[in-house]
Amino acid sequence: MNIPDIDFLSKLLHAESGLVINADKAYLFESRLVPVMSKFGIASLEALVADLRQKKDRGLLNSVTEAMTTNETYFFRDTKPFSQFREFILPMMVKNRESRKQLRIWSAAAASGQEAYSLAMICQDFKHSLLRDWQVTIIGTDISSEMIDRARSGIYSQFEVQRGLPINYLTTHFTRIDNQWQISEELRKMVKFETANLKNIPSSLGTFDVIFCRNVLIYFDIQLRTQVLDGVHRLLAPDGAMILGGTETVMGISELFEMYPEDRGVYRPLSRISVKAAG
Ligand SMILES: C[S@@+](CC[C@H](N)C(=O)[O-])C[C@H]1O[C@@H](n2cnc3c(N)ncnc32)[C@H](O)[C@@H]1O
């Protein structure tokens, strides 16, 4: 690929999704766009870039954006956020929302859905105890419609269910279909998936008590990280909880959150007025 084409693609991708592909990662265009070329019957990368320059086909642009996302995920990824959810967040929410008995959870970069379903399985563990008579809604969103379709189907390969998923959850919540596994209808009903771009978080998503926004900010520049955290803050209840990925932080990016003193890996939102007054 020539430099002007790389430059054009990088800028286009950044404008669409916020993803940053620097020149040293330009090889990713070559490796990831081959399936898009064959899907659209385009003979070369140069021809693909020429089509994008002419803005002929919105579908092509969406496919290019989706192809450039990294969708790596697995059940109970990193373990700790899920024990924090089980042991700290959930009991706190149940105590604070006793009269309402409603809990809304957002998996903000859901990829193929394992994070959202992991949270759903934990909630199921408490459906006859802490969460008896509660209405729990989990929303998973992602920019990639291909990922959202996969997540909605709740169908995973043998390899995927062997990554992080405890065997008792596999036997309780999944049914074998040929050489794949589908998560139960009950859990699929509990989790709704829709496409959404974190660059423009739709307010129609509503507000949430718990937000998992993990392993996506790392792909954005500082400015967009700040913007996304601002948007997340708007949708998070004043006494809500947010969890980021293991290598992600609000430090130097947003002043709108602080750690819960009881669990320093979980963020709580600060009021904008107090942040303004302090600043
Ligand atoms: C590495 S996965 C993280 C999945 C999951 N949260 C986890 O931690 O396992 C990152 C996801 O972010 C999505 N993504 C990238 N840019 C996005 C954007 N602007 N808006 C919404 N999702 C985006 C990608 O499509 C991808 O599925």
The ligand as a Tripos MOL2 file, in Angstrom:
@<TRIPOS>MOLECULE
LIG
   27    29     1     0     0
SMALL
NO_CHARGES

@<TRIPOS>ATOM
      1 C1        -11.2260   -6.2980   22.5460 C.3       1 LIG1
      2 S1        -12.9460   -6.2410   22.4040 S.3       1 LIG1
      3 C2        -13.4250   -6.1630   24.1170 C.3       1 LIG1
      4 C3        -14.5760   -7.0790   24.4310 C.3       1 LIG1
      5 C4        -14.9380   -7.1670   25.9100 C.3       1 LIG1
      6 N1        -15.3440   -5.9030   26.4470 N.3       1 LIG1
      7 C5        -13.8010   -7.7380   26.7020 C.2       1 LIG1
      8 O1        -13.1700   -7.0110   27.4820 O.co2     1 LIG1
      9 O2        -13.5270   -8.9350   26.5850 O.co2     1 LIG1
     10 C6        -13.1930   -4.5600   21.8400 C.3       1 LIG1
     11 C7        -14.5340   -4.3350   21.1610 C.3       1 LIG1
     12 O3        -14.7260   -2.9310   21.0310 O.3       1 LIG1
     13 C8        -15.4520   -2.7130   19.8460 C.3       1 LIG1
     14 N2        -15.2960   -1.3090   19.4110 N.ar      1 LIG1
     15 C9        -14.2170   -0.7280   18.8340 C.ar      1 LIG1
     16 N3        -14.4820    0.5610   18.5670 N.ar      1 LIG1
     17 C10       -15.7450    0.7930   18.9860 C.ar      1 LIG1
     18 C11       -16.5760    1.9390   18.9660 C.ar      1 LIG1
     19 N4        -16.1860    3.1250   18.4710 N.pl3     1 LIG1
     20 N5        -17.8310    1.8270   19.4820 N.ar      1 LIG1
     21 C12       -18.2600    0.6480   19.9920 C.ar      1 LIG1
     22 N6        -17.5160   -0.4730   20.0210 N.ar      1 LIG1
     23 C13       -16.2680   -0.3930   19.5300 C.ar      1 LIG1
     24 C14       -14.8780   -3.7120   18.8650 C.3       1 LIG1
     25 O4        -15.7600   -3.9870   17.7950 O.3       1 LIG1
     26 C15       -14.6150   -4.9220   19.7600 C.3       1 LIG1
     27 O5        -15.6410   -5.8710   19.6730 O.3       1 LIG1
@<TRIPOS>BOND
     1     1     2 1
     2     2     3 1
     3     2    10 1
     4     3     4 1
     5     4     5 1
     6     5     6 1
     7     5     7 1
     8     7     8 2
     9     7     9 1
    10    10    11 1
    11    11    12 1
    12    11    26 1
    13    12    13 1
    14    13    14 1
    15    13    24 1
    16    14    15 ar
    17    14    23 ar
    18    15    16 ar
    19    16    17 ar
    20    17    18 ar
    21    17    23 ar
    22    18    19 1
    23    18    20 ar
    24    20    21 ar
    25    21    22 ar
    26    22    23 ar
    27    24    25 1
    28    24    26 1
    29    26    27 1
@<TRIPOS>SUBSTRUCTURE
     1 LIG1         1 GROUP 0 **** ****
